Amino acid sequence: FQSLDYDRCINDPYLEVLESMDNKKAQRYEAVKWVMVFAIGVCTGLVGLFVDFFVRLFTQLKFRVVQSSVEECTEKGCLALSLLELLGFNLTFVFLASLLVLIQPVAAGSGIPEIKCYLNGVKVPGVVRLRTVVCKALGVLFSVAGGLFVGKEGPMIHSGAVVGAGLPQFQSISLRKIQFNFPYFRSDRDKRDFVSAGAAAGVAAAFGAPIGGTLFSLEEGSSFWNQGLTWKVLFCSMAATFTLNFFRSGIQFGSWGSFQLPGLLNFGEFKCSESDKKCHLWTAVDLGFFILMGIVGGLLGATFNCMNKRLAKYRMRNVHPKPKLVRVLESLLVSLTTTVVVFVASMVLGECRQMSSTSQSGNDTLSLQGVSEDVNSSIKTFFCPNETYNDMATLFFNPQESAILQLFHQDGTFSPVTLSLFFLLYFLLSCWTYGISVPSGLFVPSLLCGAAFGRLVANLLKSYIGLDHIYSGTFALIGAAAFLGGVVRMTISLTVILIESTNEITYGLPIMITLMVAKWTGDFFNKGIYDIHVNLRGVPLLEWETEVEMDKLRASDIMEPNLTYVYPHTRIQSLVSILRTTVHHAFPVVTENRGNEREFMKGNQLISNNIKFKKSSILTRAGEQRKRSQSMKSYPSSELRNMCDEHIATEEPPEKEDLLQQMLERRYTPYPNLYPDQSPSEEWTMEERFRPLTFHGLILRSQLVTLLVRGVCYSESQSSASQPRLSHAEMSEDYPRYPDIHDLDLTLLNPRMIVDVTPYMNPSPFAVSPNTHVSQVFNLFRTMGLRHLPVVNAVGEIVGIITRHNLTHEFLQARLRQHYQTI
């Protein structure tokens, strides 16, 4: 995994842009950004509309055919035929979803772990490509229509993030022929802001919760935030919500512009019946039960996560290494099992329950148009006489959103046995399903599972304790919040999402308390489901802060001392060698301290401490230089091949002398000299090999490759002023897919030509002292969204570099153990 770099490179081309920037250009740039944010919101809403329309179409077609078949076969005794029809629909849809994931594997799952990693600063390969969003949107509508216990809300977040990443670029690998000259937003910094807006728009479209979407983007991994970004993200979320609302209201009700359906998942309005004077939505006494439900929800969520983690590990060992067809077969097996369980449970385990008067008369107890009709029309009467309905079939033989509305708003009762069996079956099957090779969300299955749990608690309190004032819908909502919070461990964003989805601000306190208790309880046992899957993939995610004991370490304890660097004026042969033999994405630009070594050394112990950090790398540097020289032989130039055959550095450090003492006495300097007037030579002394390095700036691999591609260099007979100059637009033209050094045709480049990198390096990157505490290093790195953090001593010499890998929890733990062993 690669890191994203949010630090601005303040080099000469960028300064030229700043010099030419005036108020009008700045306002135009800001206006374009607002237009793009609005476009991202609209497109995300249209993606949600597309998914919802076809899910509803396919689901209605399937249930209409199967329900009519069940009603006919109930009398004729051919229910096996009805089961085969249901299997035919479900297996076909799931097979198509699995095939789409084979085309783009990163489209599997909900996509939230991957987007969380992206917002944290980690670039997951292919996660924001156009092909990904196409496979995601098509795949999730097939997997939901195929009857799997998955939701479409999680993938909507991923889809919105992909739209946010791709739309402002106006280019795509999948559509290479379509090219626009759009010079804006050509950096990771700008792209990350749009991904944040797109992810928030996905949440807003899924739940009709624009504020919740904004808080989700803020809470789930954004390491850098500002007030201006908050306003843009909220605007994008509003655009997505009302785009989806406008089209859904017009398509479903024919009342364009009425805005009746704010999101893909609507909870409806919670309201007691006017005839029931004892009923209250919730009371202070109920808070005690809500806290207990939060504890149980945390325990259930921890159990769910533990089981799913074991399943994921099993898949990684036994399914993923095998041919891709095995993943498709696993998805079909899950679909087959789920379909059989749903059909058998609905026909055998359900109870016939009496319809309430509200259900029969259709009294509008729900002010949100359409919700009461959905609740009443979704009642299933399989095998039940008139005036009764099959409670298990009502939950299983409906879309998941309709089942949630049944548990929230159905005045008729559900049997405690039915609720218990439904919860158990749904818990196990949704745990098994999350992680197979289909696009799948976890929000709706968790809400439905938790709603059944909450409704069960309400039934028990009414029946066995005699609490007649209890409103069952409230307990179903709190149960849904408790279980969902126990699984995903989100707090503020999930609280606001649920409040916005219910349109009831009085639920704020019980939802918040329940989610907090569920999170604390679950955190006692394991992490949230998304963090677990991030860890299983080995992504170097950085938390908000380090543990307290990590402050026993300093920057010198965790940095990488083996540096690969370039000089301000470097031969092309050297640059090609460095780029071909390393995988680093940034290189320090340094010069050697020659004449002032002894003056620096007098009475300055900081330098002595600094040199000590380099002790471990002394023995490897001569070998590294030999490796580079060997790689130069592959350069397509006979002149360079001959030069490499003649000059190979073979000097080894003397074994009899104390290396550390020699370093402290400044008898060695770090790397072989590659000034333009010299080349690698075996006549170098150890003093020439290990000199201290004065740090001047950082230059990125992408910048070096761009300079080579465009032939930015000068000959020995010329001055560096004759070197061609590149503009900022030319430097960023190939973003985000810069050419690879191994793919370049370098036959036209003279290896003896010299490149002046000083105009293109970042002369003022963030840097830390070797004695900086790890917590300070961590906060600077994460807050500023850095990719490389040089460690520079008191006299301006670079002694190491810190990357994301050096700040991961596992790496810090290992270094802390070494620290204790040293003590």
C-alpha positions in Angstrom: 0.0 0.0 0.0 1.2 3.5 -0.8 0.6 6.6 1.2 -1.0 9.8 -0.1 0.8 13.0 0.2 -1.2 16.1 1.4 1.9 18.3 1.9 2.2 21.1 -0.6 5.5 21.1 -2.6 6.5 24.8 -2.5 9.0 24.6 -5.4 9.8 27.1 -8.1 6.9 26.1 -10.5 4.4 26.3 -7.6 5.8 29.7 -6.6 5.3 30.9 -10.2 1.7 29.9 -9.9 1.4 31.8 -6.7 3.0 34.9 -8.2 0.5 34.9 -11.1 -2.4 34.3 -8.7 -4.7 37.4 -8.1 -8.1 37.8 -6.5 -10.0 37.0 -9.7 -8.1 33.7 -10.3 -8.5 32.7 -6.7 -12.2 33.4 -6.8 -12.5 31.5 -10.1 -10.7 28.5 -8.6 -13.0 28.6 -5.5 -16.1 28.8 -7.7 -14.9 25.8 -9.8 -14.5 23.8 -6.6 -18.0 24.6 -5.4 -19.4 23.6 -8.8 -17.5 20.3 -8.6 -18.8 19.7 -5.1 -22.4 20.2 -6.3 -21.8 18.0 -9.3 -20.5 15.2 -7.0 -23.6 15.4 -4.9 -25.9 15.3 -7.9 -24.1 12.3 -9.4 -24.0 10.4 -6.2 -27.8 11.0 -5.8 -28.3 9.6 -9.3 -26.2 6.6 -8.6 -28.4 5.9 -5.5 -31.5 6.4 -7.6 -30.3 3.9 -10.2 -29.5 1.3 -7.5 -32.8 1.8 -5.7 -35.0 1.7 -8.8 -33.6 -1.6 -10.1 -33.5 -3.2 -6.6 -37.1 -2.3 -6.2 -38.0 -3.5 -9.7 -36.2 -6.9 -9.4 -37.5 -7.5 -5.8 -41.1 -6.8 -6.7 -40.9 -9.0 -9.7 -39.4 -11.9 -7.7 -41.8 -11.7 -4.7 -44.8 -11.2 -7.0 -44.0 -14.4 -8.9 -43.0 -16.4 -5.8 -46.0 -15.2 -3.7 -48.5 -16.1 -6.3 -46.8 -19.5 -6.7 -46.9 -20.1 -2.9 -50.6 -19.2 -2.8 -51.4 -21.7 -5.6 -49.2 -24.5 -4.3 -50.6 -24.2 -0.8 -53.8 -25.8 -2.1 -52.1 -28.1 -4.7 -49.2 -29.2 -2.5 -46.4 -28.2 -4.8 -44.4 -25.9 -2.5 -41.2 -27.5 -3.7 -41.8 -25.8 -7.1 -42.2 -22.4 -5.4 -38.9 -23.0 -3.6 -37.2 -23.8 -6.9 -38.6 -20.6 -8.5 -37.2 -18.6 -5.5 -33.8 -20.3 -5.9 -33.8 -19.6 -9.6 -34.2 -15.9 -9.0 -31.7 -15.6 -6.1 -29.0 -17.8 -7.6 -29.1 -15.9 -10.9 -28.8 -12.5 -9.3 -26.0 -13.6 -6.9 -24.1 -15.2 -9.7 -24.2 -11.9 -11.7 -23.0 -10.0 -8.6 -20.1 -12.4 -8.1 -19.1 -12.1 -11.8 -18.9 -8.3 -11.4 -16.6 -8.7 -8.4 -14.3 -11.0 -10.4 -14.0 -8.1 -12.9 -13.0 -5.7 -10.1 -12.2 -7.5 -6.8 -12.0 -4.3 -4.8 -15.8 -3.9 -5.4 -16.5 -6.7 -2.9 -17.8 -5.9 0.5 -19.2 -2.5 1.6 -16.1 -0.5 0.6 -16.2 1.5 3.9 -12.9 0.0 5.2 -11.2 1.0 1.9 -12.6 4.5 2.0 -11.7 4.8 5.7 -8.1 3.9 4.7 -8.2 6.5 1.8 -9.3 9.2 4.1 -6.6 8.2 6.6 -4.0 8.7 3.9 -3.5 5.2 2.4 -3.9 4.6 -1.3 -5.6 1.2 -1.8 -5.1 0.1 -5.4 -8.1 0.5 -7.6 -10.4 1.7 -4.9 -11.5 4.9 -6.6 -11.6 3.8 -10.3 -14.5 4.2 -12.6 -14.7 0.4 -13.2 -15.0 0.0 -9.4 -18.1 2.2 -9.1 -19.7 0.5 -12.1 -19.2 -3.0 -10.7 -20.2 -1.8 -7.2 -23.5 -0.2 -8.3 -24.5 -3.1 -10.6 -23.2 -5.7 -8.1 -25.0 -4.4 -5.1 -28.4 -4.2 -6.8 -28.0 -7.9 -7.9 -26.8 -9.0 -4.4 -29.7 -7.2 -2.6 -32.3 -8.4 -5.2 -30.8 -11.9 -4.8 -32.1 -12.2 -1.3 -28.7 -12.1 0.5 -28.7 -10.5 3.9 -26.8 -7.4 2.8 -27.7 -3.7 2.4 -27.1 -1.2 -0.3 -26.3 1.7 2.1 -22.6 0.8 2.7 -21.7 0.5 -1.0 -23.4 3.9 -1.6 -20.7 5.4 0.6 -18.0 3.8 -1.6 -19.8 4.8 -4.8 -20.0 8.4 -3.6 -16.3 8.4 -2.8 -15.4 7.1 -6.3 -17.5 9.8 -7.9 -15.8 12.4 -5.7 -12.3 11.1 -6.7 -13.0 10.7 -10.4 -15.3 13.5 -11.5 -12.9 16.5 -10.8 -10.2 14.7 -12.8 -12.1 14.5 -16.0 -10.2 11.4 -17.1 -10.3 7.7 -16.5 -8.2 4.6 -17.3 -11.3 2.9 -18.6 -12.1 5.8 -20.9 -8.7 6.7 -22.2 -10.0 8.3 -25.4 -12.0 10.9 -23.5 -9.6 13.7 -22.6 -10.4 17.2 -21.2 -8.0 20.0 -20.6 -8.9 20.5 -17.0 -5.8 21.7 -15.1 -7.5 22.0 -11.7 -7.2 19.7 -8.7 -4.1 17.8 -9.8 -2.9 16.8 -6.3 -3.6 14.3 -3.6 -4.6 17.2 -1.3 -7.5 18.3 -3.6 -8.5 14.8 -4.5 -8.8 13.8 -0.8 -11.2 16.7 -0.1 -13.5 15.6 -2.9 -13.4 12.0 -1.7 -14.5 13.2 1.7 -17.4 15.1 0.1 -18.3 12.1 -2.0 -18.3 9.7 1.0 -20.5 12.1 2.9 -22.9 12.4 -0.1 -23.1 8.6 -0.1 -24.2 8.5 3.5 -26.6 11.4 2.9 -28.2 9.6 -0.1 -28.5 6.3 1.7 -30.1 7.6 4.9 -31.4 11.1 4.0 -29.0 12.5 6.5 -26.8 15.2 5.2 -25.5 16.3 8.6 -24.8 12.7 9.5 -22.9 12.2 6.3 -20.7 15.2 7.0 -20.0 13.9 10.5 -19.3 10.4 9.1 -16.7 11.8 6.8 -15.1 13.8 9.7 -15.3 10.9 12.2 -14.2 8.0 10.0 -10.6 8.8 9.4 -10.1 12.3 8.1 -6.8 13.4 9.5 -7.0 16.9 8.2 -10.1 19.1 8.3 -10.9 22.8 8.1 -14.0 24.9 8.3 -14.2 25.6 4.6 -14.1 21.9 3.8 -17.0 21.3 6.3 -19.2 23.7 4.5 -18.4 22.2 1.1 -19.0 18.7 2.3 -22.4 19.6 3.9 -23.4 21.3 0.6 -22.4 18.2 -1.3 -24.5 16.1 1.1 -27.5 18.3 0.7 -27.2 18.1 -3.1 -27.1 14.3 -3.0 -30.1 14.1 -0.6 -32.4 16.4 -2.5 -31.4 15.0 -5.9 -32.4 11.5 -4.8 -35.5 12.8 -3.0 -36.7 14.8 -6.0 -36.5 11.9 -8.5 -37.7 9.2 -6.1 -40.8 11.3 -5.1 -41.6 11.9 -8.7 -41.1 8.3 -9.9 -42.9 6.6 -7.0 -45.7 9.1 -6.3 -45.8 11.2 -9.5 -45.5 14.3 -7.4 -42.4 16.0 -8.7 -40.9 18.5 -6.4 -42.7 17.3 -3.2 -39.6 15.8 -1.6 -41.4 13.0 0.3 -38.6 10.3 0.3 -35.4 11.8 1.6 -33.2 8.6 1.5 -32.9 5.0 0.4 -33.8 3.9 4.0 -36.7 5.7 5.7 -37.7 4.9 9.2 -40.9 6.8 9.1 -42.4 8.9 11.9 -42.7 7.4 15.3 -46.1 8.4 16.8 -48.4 6.9 19.4 -51.9 6.1 18.5 -54.4 8.8 19.5 -56.6 6.2 21.1 -53.9 5.0 23.4 -53.6 7.6 26.2 -51.0 5.6 28.2 -48.6 5.4 25.4 -45.4 7.6 25.4 -42.5 7.4 22.9 -40.2 6.9 25.9 -39.9 7.9 29.5 -37.1 8.4 32.0 -37.7 4.9 33.4 -37.0 3.5 30.0 -33.5 4.9 30.0 -32.4 2.1 32.4 -33.7 -0.5 29.9 -31.9 1.4 27.1 -28.6 1.2 28.9 -29.0 -2.6 29.5 -29.9 -3.0 25.8 -26.8 -1.0 24.9 -24.7 -3.5 27.0 -26.3 -6.5 25.4 -26.0 -4.8 21.9 -22.2 -4.3 22.6 -21.9 -8.0 23.6 -23.8 -9.2 20.5 -21.8 -6.9 18.3 -18.5 -8.2 19.7 -19.7 -11.7 19.1 -20.6 -10.9 15.6 -17.2 -9.3 14.9 -15.4 -12.2 16.5 -17.2 -14.8 14.4 -16.8 -12.7 11.2 -13.1 -12.2 11.8 -12.6 -16.0 12.1 -14.6 -16.5 8.9 -12.5 -13.9 7.1 -9.3 -15.6 8.2 -10.6 -18.9 7.0 -11.5 -17.4 3.7 -8.0 -15.8 3.4 -6.4 -19.2 4.0 -8.7 -21.6 2.1 -10.8 -19.6 -0.4 -8.8 -16.7 -1.8 -5.6 -18.7 -2.7 -7.8 -21.0 -4.9 -9.1 -20.2 -8.4 -11.6 -17.3 -8.6 -14.4 -19.7 -9.5 -14.3 -21.0 -5.9 -15.3 -17.5 -4.7 -18.3 -17.6 -7.0 -19.2 -21.0 -5.7 -19.0 -19.8 -2.1 -21.4 -16.9 -2.9 -23.8 -19.3 -4.6 -23.6 -21.6 -1.5 -24.5 -18.8 0.8 -27.4 -17.8 -1.5 -28.7 -21.3 -1.6 -28.5 -21.7 2.2 -30.1 -18.3 2.8 -33.0 -19.0 0.4 -33.8 -22.4 1.8 -33.7 -21.1 5.4 -35.9 -18.1 4.5 -38.5 -20.3 2.7 -38.6 -23.1 5.3 -38.7 -20.7 8.2 -41.6 -18.7 6.7 -43.6 -21.8 5.9 -42.9 -23.8 9.1 -41.8 -21.6 12.0 -44.2 -18.7 11.6 -47.3 -18.1 13.8 -50.6 -16.7 12.8 -51.2 -13.3 14.6 -54.3 -11.2 14.8 -54.2 -8.0 12.7 -54.7 -4.8 14.6 -57.6 -2.5 14.0 -55.2 0.1 12.7 -53.8 -2.3 10.1 -57.3 -3.2 8.9 -58.7 0.3 8.7 -55.5 1.8 7.3 -55.7 4.6 9.8 -52.9 7.0 9.0 -50.8 6.8 12.1 -47.8 7.7 10.1 -47.7 11.2 8.7 -45.0 10.3 6.2 -46.9 9.5 3.0 -46.5 6.0 1.8 -45.0 4.5 5.0 -48.3 3.3 6.5 -49.3 1.8 3.2 -46.0 0.0 3.0 -46.4 -1.4 6.5 -49.9 -2.7 5.8 -49.4 -3.9 2.3 -46.3 -5.9 3.3 -48.2 -8.2 5.6 -48.0 -11.8 4.5 -50.9 -14.3 5.2 -49.2 -17.5 4.2 -51.1 -20.5 5.7 -53.1 -18.3 8.0 -56.9 -17.8 8.0 -58.7 -14.5 7.4 -58.0 -11.6 9.7 -54.5 -13.1 10.7 -51.1 -12.9 9.2 -47.9 -15.0 9.3 -45.4 -13.1 11.4 -42.3 -15.0 10.2 -43.2 -14.7 6.5 -43.9 -11.0 7.0 -40.3 -10.5 8.2 -38.6 -12.8 5.7 -40.7 -12.5 2.5 -40.3 -8.7 2.2 -37.5 -6.4 1.3 -35.3 -5.6 4.4 -36.5 -2.0 4.5 -40.1 -3.2 4.7 -39.3 -5.6 7.4 -37.6 -2.8 9.4 -40.8 -0.7 9.0 -42.8 -3.7 10.2 -40.8 -3.9 13.4 -40.8 -0.2 14.0 -44.4 0.6 13.2 -46.6 -2.5 13.0 -49.2 -2.3 15.7 -49.8 -6.0 15.4 -47.7 -8.2 17.6 -44.9 -10.6 16.7 -44.5 -13.7 18.7 -41.4 -13.8 21.1 -40.5 -17.2 19.7 -40.7 -15.8 16.1 -38.6 -12.8 17.0 -36.0 -15.0 18.8 -35.7 -17.4 15.8 -35.7 -14.6 13.3 -32.9 -12.8 15.3 -30.8 -16.0 15.6 -31.1 -16.9 11.9 -30.5 -13.4 10.7 -27.5 -13.0 13.0 -25.8 -16.2 11.8 -26.6 -15.8 8.1 -25.6 -12.1 7.9 -22.3 -12.8 9.7 -21.6 -15.6 7.2 -22.6 -13.4 4.2 -20.4 -10.3 5.1 -17.1 -11.0 3.4 -18.1 -13.1 0.4 -17.2 -11.9 -3.1 -20.3 -9.7 -3.7 -20.9 -6.0 -3.0 -22.5 -6.0 0.4 -23.4 -3.5 3.1 -23.8 -4.1 6.8 -26.0 -1.3 8.0 -29.4 -2.6 7.0 -28.8 -6.2 8.2 -27.5 -4.9 11.5 -30.5 -2.5 11.9 -33.0 -5.3 11.1 -31.3 -7.8 13.5 -31.2 -5.2 16.2 -34.8 -4.1 15.6 -35.9 -7.7 16.1 -33.9 -7.8 19.4 -35.5 -4.5 20.5 -39.0 -5.6 19.6 -38.4 -8.9 21.6 -37.4 -6.9 24.7 -40.5 -4.7 24.4 -42.8 -7.8 24.1 -41.2 -9.4 27.1 -41.5 -6.2 29.2 -45.1 -5.9 28.2 -46.1 -9.5 28.8 -44.1 -10.5 31.9 -43.5 -7.2 33.7 -46.7 -5.4 32.8 -45.2 -2.1 31.5 -48.2 -1.1 29.4 -46.8 2.4 28.6 -44.0 1.0 26.4 -44.0 1.9 22.8 -42.7 -1.1 20.9 -41.3 1.0 18.0 -39.0 2.9 20.3 -37.5 -0.3 21.7 -37.1 -1.6 18.2 -35.2 1.5 17.2 -33.0 1.4 20.3 -32.3 -2.3 19.7 -31.3 -1.5 16.2 -29.0 1.3 17.4 -27.5 -0.9 20.1 -26.7 -3.8 17.7 -25.4 -1.5 14.9 -23.3 0.4 17.4 -21.9 -2.8 18.8 -20.8 -3.9 15.3 -19.5 -0.7 13.7 -18.5 1.3 16.9 -19.4 4.7 15.5 -20.7 7.3 17.8 -21.5 10.9 16.8 -22.1 10.3 13.1 -24.3 7.2 13.7 -26.3 9.2 16.4 -27.1 12.0 14.0 -27.8 9.6 11.1 -30.4 7.8 13.2 -32.0 11.0 14.5 -32.2 12.4 10.9 -33.7 9.1 9.7 -36.4 9.1 12.4 -37.2 12.9 12.1 -37.6 12.8 15.9 -35.1 14.9 17.9 -36.5 13.6 21.2 -34.8 10.3 20.4 -31.4 12.0 20.5 -30.6 11.3 24.2 -31.6 7.6 24.3 -29.9 6.9 20.9 -26.7 8.6 22.1 -26.6 6.8 25.4 -27.3 3.5 23.8 -24.6 3.9 21.2 -22.0 5.0 23.8 -22.7 2.1 26.0 -22.7 -0.4 23.1 -19.3 1.0 21.9 -17.7 0.9 25.3 -18.9 -2.7 25.9 -17.8 -3.9 22.5 -14.4 -2.2 22.7 -13.7 -4.2 25.9 -13.5 -7.3 23.7 -12.5 -6.3 20.1 -12.5 -3.6 17.5 -15.3 -2.5 15.2 -16.0 -4.6 12.1 -14.4 -2.1 9.7 -11.2 -1.8 11.7 -11.0 -5.6 11.9 -11.1 -5.9 8.1 -8.6 -3.1 7.8 -6.2 -4.9 10.1 -6.8 -8.2 8.2 -5.7 -6.6 5.0 -2.5 -5.2 6.6 -3.3 -1.6 5.8 -1.1 0.8 7.9 -3.9 2.8 9.3 -3.0 5.5 11.8 -5.3 6.1 14.8 -6.0 9.5 16.2 -3.2 9.3 18.7 -0.6 7.0 20.1 -0.6 5.2 23.4 0.9 7.0 26.4 3.9 4.7 26.9 5.0 5.3 23.3 6.5 8.7 24.5 9.4 6.7 25.9 10.6 6.5 22.3 12.1 9.4 20.3 12.3 10.1 16.6 15.8 8.6 16.5 14.4 5.3 17.8 11.8 4.8 15.0 13.4 6.5 12.0 14.9 4.7 9.0 18.6 5.6 9.0 19.5 4.0 5.7 19.0 6.9 3.4 18.9 7.0 -0.4 19.5 10.5 -1.6 20.4 12.7 -4.5 22.6 15.7 -5.0 21.4 19.1 -6.2 23.2 18.5 -9.5 23.2 14.8 -10.4 24.0 12.8 -13.5 21.2 11.1 -15.4 23.0 7.8 -14.9 22.9 8.2 -11.2 19.2 9.2 -11.1 18.2 6.2 -13.3 20.2 3.9 -11.0 18.6 5.2 -7.9 15.1 5.0 -9.3 15.6 1.5 -10.6 17.2 0.0 -7.5 14.8 1.5 -4.9 11.1 1.7 -4.3 11.2 4.9 -2.3 8.8 7.7 -3.3 10.9 10.6 -2.0 14.6 11.3 -1.8 16.4 13.9 0.4 18.5 16.4 -1.6 21.8 16.9 0.1 25.3 18.2 -0.1 28.4 17.0 1.8 30.0 18.9 4.6 33.6 19.0 3.6 35.6 22.0 4.9 33.7 22.6 8.2 33.7 19.1 9.7 36.3 19.8 12.4 34.7 23.2 13.3 31.3 21.6 13.7 32.8 18.9 15.9 34.3 21.1 18.5 32.3 20.8 21.7 29.1 19.8 20.0 27.8 16.6 21.4 24.6 16.7 19.3 26.6 15.7 16.3 28.1 12.8 18.1 24.7 11.6 19.1 23.6 12.1 15.5 26.4 10.0 14.1 25.5 7.2 16.4 22.2 6.9 14.7 24.1 5.9 11.5 26.1 3.1 13.0 23.8 0.4 11.8 23.9 1.5 8.2 27.7 1.8 7.7 28.2 -1.8 6.7 25.4 -1.8 4.1 26.3 1.3 2.2 29.3 -0.1 0.2 27.2 -3.1 -0.8 24.3 -0.8 -1.8 26.6 1.2 -4.0 27.8 -1.9 -5.7 24.2 -2.9 -6.3 23.6 0.5 -8.0 26.6 0.2 -10.1 25.6 -3.2 -11.3 22.1 -1.8 -12.2 23.7 0.8 -14.3 24.8 -1.9 -16.7 21.2 -2.3 -17.8 21.2 1.3 -19.0 20.8 1.4 -22.8 24.1 3.2 -23.5 27.4 1.6 -24.3 29.3 4.5 -22.8 27.6 3.9 -19.5 28.2 0.1 -19.6 31.9 0.6 -20.2 32.1 3.2 -17.4 30.3 0.8 -15.0 32.6 -2.1 -15.9 35.6 0.1 -15.1 34.3 1.8 -11.9 32.7 -0.4 -9.3 33.1 0.6 -5.7 34.4 -2.3 -3.8 35.9 -0.6 -0.7 34.8 -2.2 2.5 35.2 -0.6 6.0 38.3 -1.8 7.9 37.4 -4.5 10.3 40.1 -3.8 12.9 39.0 -0.3 13.9 36.0 0.7 16.0 33.5 1.9 13.5 31.5 4.0 16.0 34.7 5.7 17.2 35.7 6.5 13.7 32.2 7.9 13.0 32.3 10.1 16.1 35.7 11.4 15.1 34.3 12.3 11.7 36.7 10.2 9.7 33.8 8.8 7.6 31.1 10.5 5.7 27.9 8.9 4.4 27.6 8.1 0.7 29.9 7.9 -2.3 30.2 11.2 -4.0 28.2 11.6 -7.2 29.1 15.2 -8.1 29.0 15.8 -11.9 32.8 15.9 -12.1 33.2 12.5 -10.5 31.9 9.0 -10.9 31.9 5.9 -8.6 35.5 5.0 -8.0 37.2 2.2 -6.0 39.9 4.7 -5.0 37.6 6.5 -2.6 38.7 6.4 1.0 36.3 5.6 3.8 36.4 9.2 4.7 35.0 10.0 1.3 32.3 7.4 1.7 30.8 8.5 5.0 30.7 12.3 5.2 27.8 14.1 7.0 25.0 15.3 4.7 23.5 18.8 4.8 19.7 18.6 4.1 18.3 21.0 1.5 14.9 19.5 0.6 12.9 16.6 -0.6 12.2 15.6 -4.2 9.5 13.0 -5.1 10.0 10.0 -7.4 7.2 11.3 -9.6 9.1 14.6 -10.0 12.4 12.9 -11.0 10.6 10.6 -13.5 8.9 13.6 -15.0 12.2 15.4 -15.4 13.7 12.4 -17.1 10.7 12.0 -19.4 10.8 15.6 -20.5 14.6 15.7 -20.9 15.2 18.4 -18.3 19.0 18.4 -18.1 22.2 20.2 -19.2 25.6 19.1 -20.4 28.9 19.5 -18.6 29.9 22.3 -20.9 26.9 24.4 -20.1 25.6 26.0 -16.9 22.5 24.9 -15.1 20.7 28.1 -16.3 20.5 26.5 -19.7 18.4 23.6 -18.4 14.8 23.7 -19.7 12.2 24.9 -17.2 8.9 23.1 -16.6 5.7 24.8 -15.4 3.5 23.5 -12.5 0.9 22.3 -15.0 3.5 20.3 -16.9 4.9 18.8 -13.7 1.4 17.6 -12.6 0.0 16.7 -16.1 0.4 13.0 -15.6 -1.2 13.0 -12.2 -2.3 10.6 -10.7 -0.6 7.9 -12.9 3.0 9.0 -13.4 5.1 6.8 -15.8 7.2 4.1 -14.3 11.0 4.3 -14.5 11.1 0.7 -15.8 8.8 1.5 -18.7 10.7 4.5 -20.0 12.7 4.5 -23.2 16.0 6.1 -22.2 18.0 5.4 -25.3 17.8 9.0 -26.4 19.2 10.3 -23.0 22.9 10.9 -22.6 23.9 9.3 -19.2 26.6 12.0 -18.7 24.0 14.8 -18.8 23.3 16.5 -15.5 19.9 17.3 -13.9 19.5 20.3 -11.6 16.8 19.2 -9.2 16.8 22.3 -7.0 14.0 24.2 -8.8 11.7 21.2 -8.4 12.4 19.9 -4.9 10.4 21.0 -1.8 12.9 23.2 0.0 10.9 23.5 3.2 9.3 20.2 4.1 8.2 19.5 7.7 11.1 18.1 9.7 11.7 17.0 13.3 14.7 16.7 15.6 16.1 13.3 16.5 15.1 13.9 20.1 11.4 14.7 19.3 9.0 12.5 21.3 7.0 10.0 19.3 3.6 11.6 20.2 4.8 14.9 18.7 6.0 13.1 15.6 2.7 11.2 15.3 0.5 14.3 15.7 2.5 16.3 13.1 2.6 13.4 10.6 -1.1 12.6 10.9 -2.5 16.1 11.3 -0.6 17.5 8.3 -1.2 14.4 6.1 2.5 13.8 5.5 4.0 11.0 3.5 7.7 11.6 4.5 9.1 13.3 7.6 12.9 13.9 7.5 14.8 13.8 10.8 17.3 16.6 10.9 19.9 17.4 13.6 20.8 20.7 15.1 23.3 21.6 12.4 21.0 20.8 9.5 22.2 17.3 8.7 19.7 14.7 7.8 20.0 11.5 9.9 16.9 9.6 8.9 13.4 9.7 7.6 10.0 8.6 9.0 7.2 7.2 6.9 3.8 5.8 7.7 5.3 2.4 8.3 7.4 3.7 11.1 4.3 5.0 13.0 2.1 1.9 12.8 1.1 0.3 16.1 2.9 -2.9 15.4 6.2 -1.1 14.5 6.0 1.1 17.6 5.3 -1.9 19.8 8.4 -3.7 18.4 10.6 -0.7 18.9 9.2 -0.3 22.5 10.2 -3.9 23.2 13.7 -3.2 21.9 13.8 -0.1 24.1 12.9 -2.1 27.2 15.5 -4.7 26.4 18.2 -2.0 26.0 17.3 -0.6 29.4 
